[in-house]
Structure formats: structure tokens, C-alpha cells
Amino acid sequence: MFIWAVRDDDIDLAGALMQQHGTELRRLLMDAAERVIGPVTALDDQAQELNADSFALEAIGRILLEDLDAGVVTCTKTHTATARAVIRFTAEILTEEGQDTGEVLAELQHAAAAQAEAACQTACTTAS
């Protein structure tokens, strides 16, 4: 929700969400960043051949996430910058022609919720 508020330049909603979530917002933003950036830049363990580009892309993703995390830790004002980095990464890398960045972010959010639900169901089944 914070990412959408930043995307829409809704300062009032972004401020309200920062107050509501407090220090938890940092974890939520980094979780969102990892879910958006990680899968795109991670090494593909199913790939037939890994080359220098594969390792460079993985390093870029790792460095970006580390820098975002360091920025979020050092200053709460960087929550907006972290959200904008996720939005820009989504727009530039994940959004195809004719798609809206918001649609892509919503798809990613739904996929993460489905993964969490599946993991919970698996844990509940194995616990029985």
C-alpha cells in the first residue's frame, strides 16, 4: 500500500502509513523489494550454462538490495526512496509494453500471497 501511495504521489496516505506501521515499514519495504528484485536477478539453478552476465546480474540485484537495506536502516526518510526504487525497477524491468506498473505490482503481491498460503497449507498438512 505504501508503494502505491508513493507511486501516486499521495503524501497524506504515505504519511499515514508511515505512522501506522512505524519501524515495521522498513521490513515490509525490504520484503517487497526482495520479492520484486530477487527473482529477476537471482542465478537460475536450472540454466544449462551460466555466463558472466548471469553472475553480473545476480551481483547487481544483491548490491541493490544491500544498498536499499542500508539506506532504510540509516534514515526513515528513505522509505520513499526505497518504494520509488521498487516502482522504477518494476517499471523498467518487469513491465511489458501495454502494462501498467500498478498491475505488475498487484500481480506480484497476489503471487506472494498465494505462495504464503501454499506454504501455510503445506506446514499445516505436515504438522497433522
Backbone hydrogen bonds, N-H to C=O, Kabsch-Sander energy under -0.5 kcal/mol:
donor,donor_aa,acceptor,acceptor_aa,energy
5,A,1,M,-2.3
6,V,2,F,-2.5
7,R,3,I,-2.6
8,D,4,W,-2.4
9,D,6,V,-1.5
10,D,5,A,-3.1
11,I,9,D,-1.4
14,A,10,D,-2.5
15,G,11,I,-2.6
16,A,12,D,-2.3
17,L,13,L,-2.6
18,M,14,A,-2.1
19,Q,15,G,-2.1
20,Q,16,A,-2.6
21,H,17,L,-2.7
22,G,18,M,-1.8
24,E,21,H,-2.0
25,L,22,G,-1.4
26,R,23,T,-0.7
27,R,23,T,-0.7
28,L,24,E,-2.3
29,L,25,L,-2.8
30,M,26,R,-2.3
31,D,27,R,-2.3
32,A,28,L,-2.2
33,A,29,L,-2.7
34,E,30,M,-2.6
35,R,31,D,-2.2
36,V,32,A,-1.8
37,I,33,A,-3.2
38,G,33,A,-0.5
38,G,34,E,-1.4
41,T,37,I,-1.8
42,A,38,G,-2.0
45,D,43,L,-0.9
47,A,44,D,-1.5
55,F,51,N,-1.7
56,A,52,A,-2.4
57,L,53,D,-2.7
58,E,54,S,-1.9
59,A,55,F,-2.2
60,I,56,A,-2.6
61,G,57,L,-2.3
62,R,58,E,-2.4
63,I,59,A,-2.9
64,L,60,I,-2.7
65,L,61,G,-2.4
66,E,62,R,-2.5
67,D,63,I,-2.9
68,L,64,L,-2.6
69,D,65,L,-2.6
70,A,66,E,-2.6
71,G,67,D,-2.5
72,V,68,L,-2.5
73,V,69,D,-1.9
74,T,70,A,-1.9
75,C,71,G,-1.4
78,T,75,C,-1.7
79,H,76,T,-1.6
80,T,77,K,-0.7
81,A,77,K,-0.5
82,T,78,T,-2.7
83,A,79,H,-2.5
84,R,80,T,-2.6
85,A,81,A,-2.1
86,V,82,T,-2.1
87,I,83,A,-2.5
88,R,84,R,-2.9
89,F,85,A,-2.7
90,T,86,V,-2.5
91,A,87,I,-2.8
92,E,88,R,-3.0
93,I,89,F,-2.7
94,L,89,F,-0.9
94,L,90,T,-0.9
95,T,90,T,-1.8
96,E,94,L,-0.5
99,Q,96,E,-2.3
104,V,100,D,-1.9
105,L,101,T,-2.6
106,A,102,G,-2.4
107,E,103,E,-2.4
108,L,104,V,-2.4
109,Q,105,L,-2.3
110,H,106,A,-2.6
111,A,107,E,-2.5
112,A,108,L,-2.3
113,A,109,Q,-2.2
114,A,110,H,-2.4
115,Q,111,A,-2.3
116,A,112,A,-2.4
117,E,113,A,-2.4
118,A,114,A,-2.5
119,A,115,Q,-2.4
120,C,116,A,-2.2
121,Q,117,E,-2.5
122,T,118,A,-2.3
123,A,119,A,-2.4
124,C,120,C,-2.6
125,T,121,Q,-2.3
126,T,122,T,-2.5
127,A,123,A,-1.5
128,S,124,C,-0.9
128,S,125,T,-0.5
